[in-house]
Amino acid sequence: MGTEYDLVSEESKETIGFSAVIMKRAIVIDADSRDPLAASPAEVIPAMTPMAPVSGGKYKPIRRTLADGTCTTGQKVVPVAETTMFAVGDVIQMVAASTPTAAASAMGTIDSIVAGVSVTLVANSSTQVDSGDIVEVAENALADDAVLLLSRVDLRNAEAVAVDKGAAGVIEGQCVQAALNYCAAGGIALTRLEVELDRMDLVPATAGS
């Protein structure tokens, strides 16, 4: 009898975007994970979602976007390009646009969200954020052992309750950049992801770009 920790069968689950899979790792996806692009049902994590470990070694989707306005150290409201990847209670941090692969600076905890517009912190931001800077969830950002989810995983059990599930994560290979289940911001957000997935060849839609 299998358990929810067993690897999903790659033959029976949707796999998209990969042109080559060279090396994989068995991972356990945390039950608290949600699709970062807010597809429904949120408990179904699509193939090609960038994943990284959180405390305890389980994996969650990498969640980030870009700021599209300024938030000074005396303000709580952070204008962002997208909000689907964030949730109330997330601890977020920023990375300057000029140094997209650098260590992040702490900002604070999200208190509320205006969909598609901004996040509001519990307290004033502990660092200034400018338009174009990366805003990301701190718990699994810039991970050394990030992977791309090989096949879609439904975290719901027979009772429709989300549980930890075993899955396969691709460490090394080639895939179509446009198929990533990742923020739409691109640019420096993609540059940061390329560092996390340094053994993946992310092929752009236009050759040479």
Secondary structure as the mmCIF struct_conf table of DSSP 4:
data_model
#
loop_
_struct_conf.conf_type_id
_struct_conf.id
_struct_conf.beg_label_comp_id
_struct_conf.beg_label_asym_id
_struct_conf.beg_label_seq_id
_struct_conf.end_label_comp_id
_struct_conf.end_label_asym_id
_struct_conf.end_label_seq_id
TURN_TY1_P TURN_TY1_P1 GLU A 4 TYR A 5
BEND BEND1 ASP A 6 ASP A 6
HELX_LH_PP_P HELX_LH_PP_P1 LEU A 7 SER A 9
TURN_TY1_P TURN_TY1_P2 GLU A 10 SER A 12
BEND BEND2 LYS A 13 LYS A 13
BEND BEND3 GLY A 17 GLY A 17
STRN STRN1 PHE A 18 ILE A 29
TURN_TY1_P TURN_TY1_P3 ALA A 31 ASP A 32
TURN_TY1_P TURN_TY1_P4 PRO A 36 LEU A 37
BEND BEND4 SER A 40 PRO A 41
TURN_TY1_P TURN_TY1_P5 ALA A 42 GLU A 43
STRN STRN2 VAL A 44 ILE A 45
HELX_LH_PP_P HELX_LH_PP_P2 PRO A 46 PRO A 46
TURN_TY1_P TURN_TY1_P6 ALA A 47 MET A 48
STRN STRN3 PRO A 50 PRO A 53
TURN_TY1_P TURN_TY1_P7 SER A 55 GLY A 56
BEND BEND5 GLY A 57 GLY A 57
STRN STRN4 TYR A 59 PRO A 61
STRN STRN5 ARG A 64 LEU A 66
STRN STRN6 ALA A 67 ALA A 67
BEND BEND6 GLY A 69 GLY A 69
STRN STRN7 CYS A 71 CYS A 71
TURN_TY1_P TURN_TY1_P8 THR A 73 GLY A 74
STRN STRN8 VAL A 77 PRO A 79
STRN STRN9 VAL A 80 VAL A 80
BEND BEND7 ALA A 81 ALA A 81
TURN_TY1_P TURN_TY1_P9 THR A 84 MET A 85
TURN_TY1_P TURN_TY1_P10 VAL A 88 GLY A 89
STRN STRN10 VAL A 91 VAL A 95
TURN_TY1_P TURN_TY1_P11 ALA A 97 SER A 98
TURN_TY1_P TURN_TY1_P12 PRO A 100 THR A 101
BEND BEND8 ALA A 102 ALA A 102
HELX_LH_PP_P HELX_LH_PP_P3 ALA A 103 ALA A 104
STRN STRN11 SER A 105 VAL A 114
TURN_TY1_P TURN_TY1_P13 ALA A 115 VAL A 117
STRN STRN12 SER A 118 LEU A 121
BEND BEND9 VAL A 122 ALA A 123
BEND BEND10 SER A 126 THR A 127
STRN STRN13 VAL A 129 VAL A 129
TURN_TY1_P TURN_TY1_P14 SER A 131 GLY A 132
STRN STRN14 ILE A 134 VAL A 137
HELX_RH_3T_P HELX_RH_3T_P1 ALA A 138 ASN A 140
BEND BEND11 LEU A 142 LEU A 142
TURN_TY1_P TURN_TY1_P15 ASP A 144 ASP A 145
STRN STRN15 VAL A 147 LEU A 149
BEND BEND12 LEU A 150 SER A 151
STRN STRN16 VAL A 153 ASP A 154
STRN STRN17 ARG A 156 ARG A 156
TURN_TY1_P TURN_TY1_P16 ALA A 158 GLU A 159
BEND BEND13 ALA A 160 ALA A 160
STRN STRN18 ALA A 162 ALA A 162
STRN STRN19 LYS A 165 VAL A 176
HELX_RH_3T_P HELX_RH_3T_P2 GLN A 177 ALA A 179
BEND BEND14 TYR A 182 TYR A 182
TURN_TY1_P TURN_TY1_P17 ALA A 184 ALA A 185
HELX_RH_AL_P HELX_RH_AL_P1 GLY A 187 GLU A 196
TURN_TY1_P TURN_TY1_P18 LEU A 197 ARG A 199
STRN STRN20 MET A 200 VAL A 203
BEND BEND15 ALA A 205 THR A 206
TURN_TY1_P TURN_TY1_P19 ALA A 207 GLY A 208
#
